[in-house]
Amino acid sequence: MRSPPGLALLTLSVAVGGRYACEALWGAGDAWQRGIEVLTALACGAVVAGFTAGDPPRRPWIVLTLAMALIPVVRLVSWLQWSVAEVSLKSGLLIVGNVIFAGAMLQFSRVLGSSDLLSERTAEARVKAMLTVGAIAAAGLAFIAYNVLELAARGMPATRDAWATAIANGISTVSDAIVSAGGLYLVWLLRPMVGGSLARPYLLMAAGGAAFLVVDVMLIGVGATTQTDNVGTQAKLIGTLAYSCFAAAALVQLTLLRAGRRSG
């Protein structure tokens, strides 16, 4: 039960390369990324459909699909500039989406981190894993501290919308740190199974979470909340990489499910 090793690399290359080419040739990089974001949500939804109703991993994939499906809604709301009580609806949806995003990884960890899997690991291996995850979490806290310092340097928010933006940035950073650390934990947990194939989707999720963390720092540095704001090409390319990591994770999971059915 293995997935093609080049599937993830091909997905990432097409997504990021396509974004760069569309931007360079036609100035349509944002349109390309909107397509990637929609396809990511659809790929996650396809994984949900691939599981039977009683499969334990189905629930976290549903939560992840909801988080990814909110992204196109955020883009639309941002474009329409909708607000409620003088607070951008975009910020509110980002807060909700990031909470769901982190919740998906916590669900994955709860479902897959069973005692049967953990019992196969030595105490020393568990300590090393916890130290690694702790280091990622500490990096997330450092990013949050950077966020606070940048906020202080620009002055405290003066409006409700500015406060919502600052809160959205902070929650996004925490969420991305949870996803990156949780993904690495699941890689450690599942790596011995089926030659490591089962761990590949979570390695891609960890990479996607790390890429989102990098984008968070870039957005905070220019006082932005999303990639649709006035940010540079580099941040947009890394954002495309982040979303495509989750699309690739879904595609790899789908191939594993289909291979499992054939072998069964």
PyRosetta script that sets phi, psi and omega in degrees:
from pyrosetta import init, pose_from_sequence

init()
pose = pose_from_sequence("MRSPPGLALLTLSVAVGGRYACEALWGAGDAWQRGIEVLTALACGAVVAGFTAGDPPRRPWIVLTLAMALIPVVRLVSWLQWSVAEVSLKSGLLIVGNVIFAGAMLQFSRVLGSSDLLSERTAEARVKAMLTVGAIAAAGLAFIAYNVLELAARGMPATRDAWATAIANGISTVSDAIVSAGGLYLVWLLRPMVGGSLARPYLLMAAGGAAFLVVDVMLIGVGATTQTDNVGTQAKLIGTLAYSCFAAAALVQLTLLRAGRRSG")
pose.set_psi(1, 82.7)
pose.set_omega(1, -177.8)
pose.set_phi(2, -125.5)
pose.set_psi(2, 151.7)
pose.set_omega(2, 175.6)
pose.set_phi(3, -100.1)
pose.set_psi(3, 150.5)
pose.set_omega(3, 178.3)
pose.set_phi(4, -57.3)
pose.set_psi(4, 124.2)
pose.set_omega(4, -175.0)
pose.set_phi(5, -62.2)
pose.set_psi(5, -23.9)
pose.set_omega(5, -178.3)
pose.set_phi(6, -90.2)
pose.set_psi(6, -3.6)
pose.set_omega(6, -176.0)
pose.set_phi(7, -62.7)
pose.set_psi(7, -47.2)
pose.set_omega(7, -178.3)
pose.set_phi(8, -64.7)
pose.set_psi(8, -45.3)
pose.set_omega(8, -179.2)
pose.set_phi(9, -62.2)
pose.set_psi(9, -41.2)
pose.set_omega(9, 178.6)
pose.set_phi(10, -63.1)
pose.set_psi(10, -43.3)
pose.set_omega(10, 179.5)
pose.set_phi(11, -60.8)
pose.set_psi(11, -47.0)
pose.set_omega(11, -179.4)
pose.set_phi(12, -64.6)
pose.set_psi(12, -41.5)
pose.set_omega(12, -178.0)
pose.set_phi(13, -65.3)
pose.set_psi(13, -44.2)
pose.set_omega(13, 179.9)
pose.set_phi(14, -64.7)
pose.set_psi(14, -42.7)
pose.set_omega(14, -177.4)
pose.set_phi(15, -64.7)
pose.set_psi(15, -52.1)
pose.set_omega(15, -176.2)
pose.set_phi(16, -73.1)
pose.set_psi(16, -43.3)
pose.set_omega(16, 178.6)
pose.set_phi(17, -62.9)
pose.set_psi(17, -39.8)
pose.set_omega(17, 177.9)
pose.set_phi(18, -64.4)
pose.set_psi(18, -39.1)
pose.set_omega(18, 178.1)
pose.set_phi(19, -62.6)
pose.set_psi(19, -46.0)
pose.set_omega(19, -178.8)
pose.set_phi(20, -63.6)
pose.set_psi(20, -44.3)
pose.set_omega(20, -178.2)
pose.set_phi(21, -65.5)
pose.set_psi(21, -43.4)
pose.set_omega(21, 180.0)
pose.set_phi(22, -63.1)
pose.set_psi(22, -37.9)
pose.set_omega(22, 179.5)
pose.set_phi(23, -69.6)
pose.set_psi(23, -43.2)
pose.set_omega(23, -176.8)
pose.set_phi(24, -70.6)
pose.set_psi(24, -38.0)
pose.set_omega(24, -174.1)
pose.set_phi(25, -88.3)
pose.set_psi(25, -40.4)
pose.set_omega(25, -172.4)
pose.set_phi(26, -128.2)
pose.set_psi(26, 0.3)
pose.set_omega(26, -176.3)
pose.set_phi(27, 65.1)
pose.set_psi(27, 28.3)
pose.set_omega(27, -175.2)
pose.set_phi(28, -114.8)
pose.set_psi(28, 30.9)
pose.set_omega(28, -179.4)
pose.set_phi(29, -62.0)
pose.set_psi(29, -39.1)
pose.set_omega(29, 179.9)
pose.set_phi(30, -64.4)
pose.set_psi(30, -39.1)
pose.set_omega(30, 178.5)
pose.set_phi(31, -63.3)
pose.set_psi(31, -40.1)
pose.set_omega(31, 177.5)
pose.set_phi(32, -60.8)
pose.set_psi(32, -45.4)
pose.set_omega(32, -178.3)
pose.set_phi(33, -66.0)
pose.set_psi(33, -37.2)
pose.set_omega(33, 176.4)
pose.set_phi(34, -56.8)
pose.set_psi(34, -39.4)
pose.set_omega(34, 177.1)
pose.set_phi(35, -64.5)
pose.set_psi(35, -41.6)
pose.set_omega(35, 178.3)
pose.set_phi(36, -61.4)
pose.set_psi(36, -41.3)
pose.set_omega(36, -179.3)
pose.set_phi(37, -65.0)
pose.set_psi(37, -40.7)
pose.set_omega(37, 177.4)
pose.set_phi(38, -66.0)
pose.set_psi(38, -44.3)
pose.set_omega(38, 179.9)
pose.set_phi(39, -64.2)
pose.set_psi(39, -33.5)
pose.set_omega(39, 177.2)
pose.set_phi(40, -63.2)
pose.set_psi(40, -45.8)
pose.set_omega(40, 177.9)
pose.set_phi(41, -62.3)
pose.set_psi(41, -40.9)
pose.set_omega(41, 179.9)
pose.set_phi(42, -66.2)
pose.set_psi(42, -39.5)
pose.set_omega(42, 179.4)
pose.set_phi(43, -64.7)
pose.set_psi(43, -41.5)
pose.set_omega(43, 177.4)
pose.set_phi(44, -64.0)
pose.set_psi(44, -39.9)
pose.set_omega(44, 177.0)
pose.set_phi(45, -63.2)
pose.set_psi(45, -34.7)
pose.set_omega(45, 178.2)
pose.set_phi(46, -65.8)
pose.set_psi(46, -35.2)
pose.set_omega(46, 176.8)
pose.set_phi(47, -64.6)
pose.set_psi(47, -43.6)
pose.set_omega(47, 177.7)
pose.set_phi(48, -56.4)
pose.set_psi(48, -45.0)
pose.set_omega(48, 179.7)
pose.set_phi(49, -66.4)
pose.set_psi(49, -26.0)
pose.set_omega(49, -178.8)
pose.set_phi(50, -74.5)
pose.set_psi(50, -24.4)
pose.set_omega(50, 176.0)
pose.set_phi(51, -84.9)
pose.set_psi(51, 152.4)
pose.set_omega(51, 171.5)
pose.set_phi(52, -81.4)
pose.set_psi(52, 164.1)
pose.set_omega(52, -173.6)
pose.set_phi(53, -57.7)
pose.set_psi(53, -30.9)
pose.set_omega(53, -176.3)
pose.set_phi(54, -92.0)
pose.set_psi(54, -1.3)
pose.set_omega(54, -178.4)
pose.set_phi(55, -70.9)
pose.set_psi(55, 124.8)
pose.set_omega(55, -178.6)
pose.set_phi(56, -57.0)
pose.set_psi(56, -39.3)
pose.set_omega(56, -179.0)
pose.set_phi(57, -68.9)
pose.set_psi(57, -10.5)
pose.set_omega(57, -177.1)
pose.set_phi(58, -63.2)
pose.set_psi(58, -38.7)
pose.set_omega(58, -175.8)
pose.set_phi(59, -64.1)
pose.set_psi(59, -48.7)
pose.set_omega(59, 177.7)
pose.set_phi(60, -63.7)
pose.set_psi(60, -31.0)
pose.set_omega(60, 176.4)
pose.set_phi(61, -68.1)
pose.set_psi(61, -33.4)
pose.set_omega(61, 174.4)
pose.set_phi(62, -62.9)
pose.set_psi(62, -44.3)
pose.set_omega(62, -179.3)
pose.set_phi(63, -63.8)
pose.set_psi(63, -43.1)
pose.set_omega(63, 178.6)
pose.set_phi(64, -63.0)
pose.set_psi(64, -39.8)
pose.set_omega(64, 177.7)
pose.set_phi(65, -61.0)
pose.set_psi(65, -41.6)
pose.set_omega(65, 178.2)
pose.set_phi(66, -61.2)
pose.set_psi(66, -43.5)
pose.set_omega(66, 179.6)
pose.set_phi(67, -61.8)
pose.set_psi(67, -43.9)
pose.set_omega(67, -179.0)
pose.set_phi(68, -71.5)
pose.set_psi(68, -33.5)
pose.set_omega(68, 179.5)
pose.set_phi(69, -69.3)
pose.set_psi(69, -23.2)
pose.set_omega(69, 178.4)
pose.set_phi(70, -71.7)
pose.set_psi(70, -24.0)
pose.set_omega(70, -175.3)
pose.set_phi(71, -61.6)
pose.set_psi(71, -49.5)
pose.set_omega(71, 176.7)
pose.set_phi(72, -59.4)
pose.set_psi(72, -32.4)
pose.set_omega(72, 177.2)
pose.set_phi(73, -65.9)
pose.set_psi(73, -41.4)
pose.set_omega(73, 177.6)
pose.set_phi(74, -61.1)
pose.set_psi(74, -42.1)
pose.set_omega(74, 179.5)
pose.set_phi(75, -61.8)
pose.set_psi(75, -43.8)
pose.set_omega(75, -179.4)
pose.set_phi(76, -64.2)
pose.set_psi(76, -45.7)
pose.set_omega(76, -179.8)
pose.set_phi(77, -63.7)
pose.set_psi(77, -38.5)
pose.set_omega(77, 178.0)
pose.set_phi(78, -63.8)
pose.set_psi(78, -41.7)
pose.set_omega(78, -179.7)
pose.set_phi(79, -66.5)
pose.set_psi(79, -38.6)
pose.set_omega(79, -179.9)
pose.set_phi(80, -79.0)
pose.set_psi(80, -14.0)
pose.set_omega(80, 179.6)
pose.set_phi(81, 58.5)
pose.set_psi(81, 42.8)
pose.set_omega(81, 178.2)
pose.set_phi(82, -74.9)
pose.set_psi(82, 146.2)
pose.set_omega(82, 177.4)
pose.set_phi(83, -145.9)
pose.set_psi(83, 158.9)
pose.set_omega(83, 177.2)
pose.set_phi(84, -132.4)
pose.set_psi(84, 123.7)
pose.set_omega(84, -179.1)
pose.set_phi(85, 54.0)
pose.set_psi(85, 42.7)
pose.set_omega(85, 177.7)
pose.set_phi(86, 65.9)
pose.set_psi(86, 19.5)
pose.set_omega(86, 175.9)
pose.set_phi(87, -118.7)
pose.set_psi(87, 128.0)
pose.set_omega(87, -179.5)
pose.set_phi(88, -59.2)
pose.set_psi(88, 128.5)
pose.set_omega(88, 177.5)
pose.set_phi(89, -63.1)
pose.set_psi(89, -26.3)
pose.set_omega(89, 178.0)
pose.set_phi(90, -57.6)
pose.set_psi(90, -46.1)
pose.set_omega(90, -178.8)
pose.set_phi(91, -63.0)
pose.set_psi(91, -42.2)
pose.set_omega(91, 179.0)
pose.set_phi(92, -62.7)
pose.set_psi(92, -43.6)
pose.set_omega(92, 179.0)
pose.set_phi(93, -66.7)
pose.set_psi(93, -35.7)
pose.set_omega(93, 177.2)
pose.set_phi(94, -64.2)
pose.set_psi(94, -39.7)
pose.set_omega(94, 178.4)
pose.set_phi(95, -62.7)
pose.set_psi(95, -48.4)
pose.set_omega(95, 179.3)
pose.set_phi(96, -61.7)
pose.set_psi(96, -45.2)
pose.set_omega(96, -178.7)
pose.set_phi(97, -62.1)
pose.set_psi(97, -40.3)
pose.set_omega(97, -179.3)
pose.set_phi(98, -71.4)
pose.set_psi(98, -33.7)
pose.set_omega(98, 174.7)
pose.set_phi(99, -64.0)
pose.set_psi(99, -43.9)
pose.set_omega(99, 177.4)
pose.set_phi(100, -63.5)
pose.set_psi(100, -40.4)
pose.set_omega(100, -179.8)
pose.set_phi(101, -59.0)
pose.set_psi(101, -49.4)
pose.set_omega(101, 178.2)
pose.set_phi(102, -64.9)
pose.set_psi(102, -38.6)
pose.set_omega(102, 178.9)
pose.set_phi(103, -61.4)
pose.set_psi(103, -33.8)
pose.set_omega(103, 177.6)
pose.set_phi(104, -61.7)
pose.set_psi(104, -45.4)
pose.set_omega(104, -179.7)
pose.set_phi(105, -67.1)
pose.set_psi(105, -37.3)
pose.set_omega(105, 176.8)
pose.set_phi(106, -64.3)
pose.set_psi(106, -36.3)
pose.set_omega(106, 175.9)
pose.set_phi(107, -65.8)
pose.set_psi(107, -43.5)
pose.set_omega(107, 176.4)
pose.set_phi(108, -57.5)
pose.set_psi(108, -45.5)
pose.set_omega(108, -178.0)
pose.set_phi(109, -64.7)
pose.set_psi(109, -38.6)
pose.set_omega(109, -179.4)
pose.set_phi(110, -69.2)
pose.set_psi(110, -43.0)
pose.set_omega(110, -176.6)
pose.set_phi(111, -72.3)
pose.set_psi(111, -44.5)
pose.set_omega(111, -174.8)
pose.set_phi(112, -87.8)
pose.set_psi(112, -23.3)
pose.set_omega(112, -178.9)
pose.set_phi(113, -82.3)
pose.set_psi(113, 55.0)
pose.set_omega(113, -178.0)
pose.set_phi(114, -76.1)
pose.set_psi(114, 161.0)
pose.set_omega(114, 179.4)
pose.set_phi(115, -63.7)
pose.set_psi(115, -31.2)
pose.set_omega(115, -179.8)
pose.set_phi(116, -62.7)
pose.set_psi(116, -41.3)
pose.set_omega(116, 179.3)
pose.set_phi(117, -72.0)
pose.set_psi(117, -42.6)
pose.set_omega(117, -177.4)
pose.set_phi(118, -67.5)
pose.set_psi(118, -30.7)
pose.set_omega(118, -176.9)
pose.set_phi(119, -66.2)
pose.set_psi(119, -18.9)
pose.set_omega(119, -179.9)
pose.set_phi(120, -81.8)
pose.set_psi(120, -6.6)
pose.set_omega(120, -178.1)
pose.set_phi(121, -102.2)
pose.set_psi(121, 144.3)
pose.set_omega(121, 178.1)
pose.set_phi(122, -75.6)
pose.set_psi(122, 163.1)
pose.set_omega(122, 178.9)
pose.set_phi(123, -60.9)
pose.set_psi(123, -38.1)
pose.set_omega(123, 179.5)
pose.set_phi(124, -63.8)
pose.set_psi(124, -40.9)
pose.set_omega(124, 179.6)
pose.set_phi(125, -65.7)
pose.set_psi(125, -37.1)
pose.set_omega(125, 179.1)
pose.set_phi(126, -65.5)
pose.set_psi(126, -41.1)
pose.set_omega(126, 179.5)
pose.set_phi(127, -62.7)
pose.set_psi(127, -43.9)
pose.set_omega(127, 179.2)
pose.set_phi(128, -61.4)
pose.set_psi(128, -41.3)
pose.set_omega(128, 179.4)
pose.set_phi(129, -63.6)
pose.set_psi(129, -44.3)
pose.set_omega(129, -179.4)
pose.set_phi(130, -64.7)
pose.set_psi(130, -35.8)
pose.set_omega(130, 177.4)
pose.set_phi(131, -65.2)
pose.set_psi(131, -40.7)
pose.set_omega(131, 178.7)
pose.set_phi(132, -64.5)
pose.set_psi(132, -47.9)
pose.set_omega(132, 178.7)
pose.set_phi(133, -62.6)
pose.set_psi(133, -39.9)
pose.set_omega(133, 178.0)
pose.set_phi(134, -62.1)
pose.set_psi(134, -37.7)
pose.set_omega(134, 178.6)
pose.set_phi(135, -64.6)
pose.set_psi(135, -41.1)
pose.set_omega(135, 177.3)
pose.set_phi(136, -64.2)
pose.set_psi(136, -42.0)
pose.set_omega(136, 179.4)
pose.set_phi(137, -63.7)
pose.set_psi(137, -38.5)
pose.set_omega(137, 178.0)
pose.set_phi(138, -63.8)
pose.set_psi(138, -37.9)
pose.set_omega(138, 177.0)
pose.set_phi(139, -63.4)
pose.set_psi(139, -38.7)
pose.set_omega(139, 176.1)
pose.set_phi(140, -62.1)
pose.set_psi(140, -41.0)
pose.set_omega(140, 177.2)
pose.set_phi(141, -64.2)
pose.set_psi(141, -36.2)
pose.set_omega(141, 177.3)
pose.set_phi(142, -63.9)
pose.set_psi(142, -39.5)
pose.set_omega(142, 177.5)
pose.set_phi(143, -64.3)
pose.set_psi(143, -38.4)
pose.set_omega(143, 177.8)
pose.set_phi(144, -64.2)
pose.set_psi(144, -41.7)
pose.set_omega(144, 177.7)
pose.set_phi(145, -60.9)
pose.set_psi(145, -39.9)
pose.set_omega(145, 176.9)
pose.set_phi(146, -61.5)
pose.set_psi(146, -41.4)
pose.set_omega(146, 177.8)
pose.set_phi(147, -58.0)
pose.set_psi(147, -46.5)
pose.set_omega(147, -178.5)
pose.set_phi(148, -64.3)
pose.set_psi(148, -41.6)
pose.set_omega(148, 179.9)
pose.set_phi(149, -65.0)
pose.set_psi(149, -42.3)
pose.set_omega(149, 177.4)
pose.set_phi(150, -62.9)
pose.set_psi(150, -39.1)
pose.set_omega(150, 178.8)
pose.set_phi(151, -64.1)
pose.set_psi(151, -43.7)
pose.set_omega(151, 179.6)
pose.set_phi(152, -64.9)
pose.set_psi(152, -38.2)
pose.set_omega(152, -179.0)
pose.set_phi(153, -65.5)
pose.set_psi(153, -33.3)
pose.set_omega(153, 179.8)
pose.set_phi(154, -86.1)
pose.set_psi(154, -8.3)
pose.set_omega(154, -176.1)
pose.set_phi(155, 96.8)
pose.set_psi(155, 147.9)
pose.set_omega(155, -179.3)
pose.set_phi(156, -63.1)
pose.set_psi(156, 147.7)
pose.set_omega(156, 179.4)
pose.set_phi(157, -56.4)
pose.set_psi(157, 138.8)
pose.set_omega(157, -176.7)
pose.set_phi(158, -102.5)
pose.set_psi(158, -12.4)
pose.set_omega(158, -178.3)
pose.set_phi(159, -129.4)
pose.set_psi(159, 165.4)
pose.set_omega(159, 178.0)
pose.set_phi(160, -63.9)
pose.set_psi(160, -37.1)
pose.set_omega(160, 179.0)
pose.set_phi(161, -66.2)
pose.set_psi(161, -39.1)
pose.set_omega(161, 178.2)
pose.set_phi(162, -64.9)
pose.set_psi(162, -39.5)
pose.set_omega(162, 176.8)
pose.set_phi(163, -64.4)
pose.set_psi(163, -41.7)
pose.set_omega(163, 179.4)
pose.set_phi(164, -61.8)
pose.set_psi(164, -39.4)
pose.set_omega(164, 178.0)
pose.set_phi(165, -63.7)
pose.set_psi(165, -45.1)
pose.set_omega(165, -179.9)
pose.set_phi(166, -63.9)
pose.set_psi(166, -41.3)
pose.set_omega(166, 178.8)
pose.set_phi(167, -65.7)
pose.set_psi(167, -41.3)
pose.set_omega(167, 178.6)
pose.set_phi(168, -61.0)
pose.set_psi(168, -41.3)
pose.set_omega(168, 177.7)
pose.set_phi(169, -62.6)
pose.set_psi(169, -44.0)
pose.set_omega(169, -179.4)
pose.set_phi(170, -64.3)
pose.set_psi(170, -45.1)
pose.set_omega(170, -179.8)
pose.set_phi(171, -66.8)
pose.set_psi(171, -36.1)
pose.set_omega(171, 177.2)
pose.set_phi(172, -60.6)
pose.set_psi(172, -42.8)
pose.set_omega(172, -179.5)
pose.set_phi(173, -64.2)
pose.set_psi(173, -45.4)
pose.set_omega(173, 178.7)
pose.set_phi(174, -61.7)
pose.set_psi(174, -45.5)
pose.set_omega(174, -178.9)
pose.set_phi(175, -60.3)
pose.set_psi(175, -46.3)
pose.set_omega(175, -178.2)
pose.set_phi(176, -65.9)
pose.set_psi(176, -35.6)
pose.set_omega(176, 177.1)
pose.set_phi(177, -65.2)
pose.set_psi(177, -40.5)
pose.set_omega(177, 178.0)
pose.set_phi(178, -62.8)
pose.set_psi(178, -43.9)
pose.set_omega(178, -178.8)
pose.set_phi(179, -65.3)
pose.set_psi(179, -43.3)
pose.set_omega(179, -179.8)
pose.set_phi(180, -65.1)
pose.set_psi(180, -47.7)
pose.set_omega(180, -179.8)
pose.set_phi(181, -66.3)
pose.set_psi(181, -43.5)
pose.set_omega(181, 179.8)
pose.set_phi(182, -64.2)
pose.set_psi(182, -37.4)
pose.set_omega(182, 177.4)
pose.set_phi(183, -62.6)
pose.set_psi(183, -42.2)
pose.set_omega(183, 178.1)
pose.set_phi(184, -65.0)
pose.set_psi(184, -38.0)
pose.set_omega(184, 177.2)
pose.set_phi(185, -61.1)
pose.set_psi(185, -43.1)
pose.set_omega(185, -179.8)
pose.set_phi(186, -69.1)
pose.set_psi(186, -33.1)
pose.set_omega(186, 175.0)
pose.set_phi(187, -60.8)
pose.set_psi(187, -47.3)
pose.set_omega(187, 178.2)
pose.set_phi(188, -59.9)
pose.set_psi(188, -40.1)
pose.set_omega(188, -175.9)
pose.set_phi(189, -68.6)
pose.set_psi(189, -41.2)
pose.set_omega(189, -171.0)
pose.set_phi(190, -98.5)
pose.set_psi(190, -8.9)
pose.set_omega(190, -173.6)
pose.set_phi(191, -56.0)
pose.set_psi(191, -37.2)
pose.set_omega(191, -178.7)
pose.set_phi(192, -71.8)
pose.set_psi(192, -10.8)
pose.set_omega(192, -173.0)
pose.set_phi(193, -91.9)
pose.set_psi(193, 131.5)
pose.set_omega(193, 176.8)
pose.set_phi(194, 52.3)
pose.set_psi(194, 43.8)
pose.set_omega(194, 176.8)
pose.set_phi(195, 66.1)
pose.set_psi(195, 20.0)
pose.set_omega(195, 178.7)
pose.set_phi(196, 91.2)
pose.set_psi(196, -3.5)
pose.set_omega(196, -176.9)
pose.set_phi(197, -62.3)
pose.set_psi(197, -38.4)
pose.set_omega(197, -177.4)
pose.set_phi(198, -66.5)
pose.set_psi(198, -20.9)
pose.set_omega(198, -178.1)
pose.set_phi(199, -84.2)
pose.set_psi(199, -14.9)
pose.set_omega(199, -172.7)
pose.set_phi(200, -60.3)
pose.set_psi(200, -43.8)
pose.set_omega(200, 179.2)
pose.set_phi(201, -58.8)
pose.set_psi(201, -35.1)
pose.set_omega(201, -175.9)
pose.set_phi(202, -80.8)
pose.set_psi(202, -26.6)
pose.set_omega(202, 171.8)
pose.set_phi(203, -65.0)
pose.set_psi(203, -41.6)
pose.set_omega(203, 177.7)
pose.set_phi(204, -66.3)
pose.set_psi(204, -38.0)
pose.set_omega(204, 176.2)
pose.set_phi(205, -63.9)
pose.set_psi(205, -41.4)
pose.set_omega(205, 178.4)
pose.set_phi(206, -61.9)
pose.set_psi(206, -42.3)
pose.set_omega(206, 178.3)
pose.set_phi(207, -64.9)
pose.set_psi(207, -40.0)
pose.set_omega(207, 177.8)
pose.set_phi(208, -63.4)
pose.set_psi(208, -42.7)
pose.set_omega(208, 177.6)
pose.set_phi(209, -62.0)
pose.set_psi(209, -41.0)
pose.set_omega(209, 178.2)
pose.set_phi(210, -64.2)
pose.set_psi(210, -40.8)
pose.set_omega(210, 178.1)
pose.set_phi(211, -63.6)
pose.set_psi(211, -40.0)
pose.set_omega(211, 176.2)
pose.set_phi(212, -62.1)
pose.set_psi(212, -36.7)
pose.set_omega(212, 177.7)
pose.set_phi(213, -61.3)
pose.set_psi(213, -42.7)
pose.set_omega(213, 178.6)
pose.set_phi(214, -62.0)
pose.set_psi(214, -42.9)
pose.set_omega(214, 178.3)
pose.set_phi(215, -63.1)
pose.set_psi(215, -39.1)
pose.set_omega(215, 178.2)
pose.set_phi(216, -54.8)
pose.set_psi(216, -46.5)
pose.set_omega(216, -179.0)
pose.set_phi(217, -63.1)
pose.set_psi(217, -41.0)
pose.set_omega(217, 179.8)
pose.set_phi(218, -65.3)
pose.set_psi(218, -41.1)
pose.set_omega(218, -179.6)
pose.set_phi(219, -67.6)
pose.set_psi(219, -42.0)
pose.set_omega(219, 179.3)
pose.set_phi(220, -61.0)
pose.set_psi(220, -38.1)
pose.set_omega(220, -177.9)
pose.set_phi(221, -62.4)
pose.set_psi(221, -27.3)
pose.set_omega(221, 179.8)
pose.set_phi(222, -109.6)
pose.set_psi(222, 8.8)
pose.set_omega(222, 177.4)
pose.set_phi(223, 70.9)
pose.set_psi(223, 29.0)
pose.set_omega(223, -178.5)
pose.set_phi(224, -105.2)
pose.set_psi(224, 165.0)
pose.set_omega(224, 177.8)
pose.set_phi(225, -113.6)
pose.set_psi(225, -33.8)
pose.set_omega(225, 179.6)
pose.set_phi(226, -133.2)
pose.set_psi(226, 167.8)
pose.set_omega(226, -179.3)
pose.set_phi(227, -72.2)
pose.set_psi(227, -10.0)
pose.set_omega(227, 176.4)
pose.set_phi(228, -79.0)
pose.set_psi(228, -12.6)
pose.set_omega(228, 176.3)
pose.set_phi(229, -75.9)
pose.set_psi(229, -176.7)
pose.set_omega(229, -175.7)
pose.set_phi(230, -78.4)
pose.set_psi(230, 85.2)
pose.set_omega(230, 179.2)
pose.set_phi(231, -126.9)
pose.set_psi(231, 164.3)
pose.set_omega(231, -175.2)
pose.set_phi(232, -77.1)
pose.set_psi(232, 168.2)
pose.set_omega(232, -178.9)
pose.set_phi(233, -62.3)
pose.set_psi(233, -37.1)
pose.set_omega(233, -177.9)
pose.set_phi(234, -59.9)
pose.set_psi(234, -46.3)
pose.set_omega(234, 179.1)
pose.set_phi(235, -62.6)
pose.set_psi(235, -37.9)
pose.set_omega(235, -179.4)
pose.set_phi(236, -67.8)
pose.set_psi(236, -38.7)
pose.set_omega(236, 177.9)
pose.set_phi(237, -65.5)
pose.set_psi(237, -41.7)
pose.set_omega(237, 178.4)
pose.set_phi(238, -66.2)
pose.set_psi(238, -36.4)
pose.set_omega(238, 175.2)
pose.set_phi(239, -62.1)
pose.set_psi(239, -41.9)
pose.set_omega(239, 176.2)
pose.set_phi(240, -62.0)
pose.set_psi(240, -41.2)
pose.set_omega(240, 176.7)
pose.set_phi(241, -59.3)
pose.set_psi(241, -42.3)
pose.set_omega(241, -178.4)
pose.set_phi(242, -61.8)
pose.set_psi(242, -50.0)
pose.set_omega(242, -180.0)
pose.set_phi(243, -63.6)
pose.set_psi(243, -39.6)
pose.set_omega(243, -178.5)
pose.set_phi(244, -68.3)
pose.set_psi(244, -25.3)
pose.set_omega(244, 174.6)
pose.set_phi(245, -61.7)
pose.set_psi(245, -40.3)
pose.set_omega(245, 180.0)
pose.set_phi(246, -74.8)
pose.set_psi(246, -33.7)
pose.set_omega(246, 174.0)
pose.set_phi(247, -63.2)
pose.set_psi(247, -44.1)
pose.set_omega(247, 179.0)
pose.set_phi(248, -64.2)
pose.set_psi(248, -39.7)
pose.set_omega(248, 178.3)
pose.set_phi(249, -59.6)
pose.set_psi(249, -42.1)
pose.set_omega(249, 179.4)
pose.set_phi(250, -66.2)
pose.set_psi(250, -42.3)
pose.set_omega(250, 179.9)
pose.set_phi(251, -64.8)
pose.set_psi(251, -41.0)
pose.set_omega(251, 177.2)
pose.set_phi(252, -63.7)
pose.set_psi(252, -42.3)
pose.set_omega(252, 178.5)
pose.set_phi(253, -62.3)
pose.set_psi(253, -38.9)
pose.set_omega(253, 178.2)
pose.set_phi(254, -62.4)
pose.set_psi(254, -43.1)
pose.set_omega(254, 179.3)
pose.set_phi(255, -65.0)
pose.set_psi(255, -36.1)
pose.set_omega(255, 177.4)
pose.set_phi(256, -65.4)
pose.set_psi(256, -41.1)
pose.set_omega(256, 178.9)
pose.set_phi(257, -63.1)
pose.set_psi(257, -44.6)
pose.set_omega(257, -178.5)
pose.set_phi(258, -68.2)
pose.set_psi(258, -37.6)
pose.set_omega(258, 177.7)
pose.set_phi(259, -65.8)
pose.set_psi(259, -37.2)
pose.set_omega(259, 178.2)
pose.set_phi(260, -64.0)
pose.set_psi(260, -38.1)
pose.set_omega(260, 178.4)
pose.set_phi(261, -66.7)
pose.set_psi(261, -41.1)
pose.set_omega(261, -179.8)
pose.set_phi(262, -65.2)
pose.set_psi(262, -41.1)
pose.set_omega(262, -178.2)
pose.set_phi(263, -74.1)
pose.set_psi(263, -23.9)
pose.set_omega(263, 179.0)
pose.set_phi(264, -76.8)
pose.dump_pdb("model.pdb")
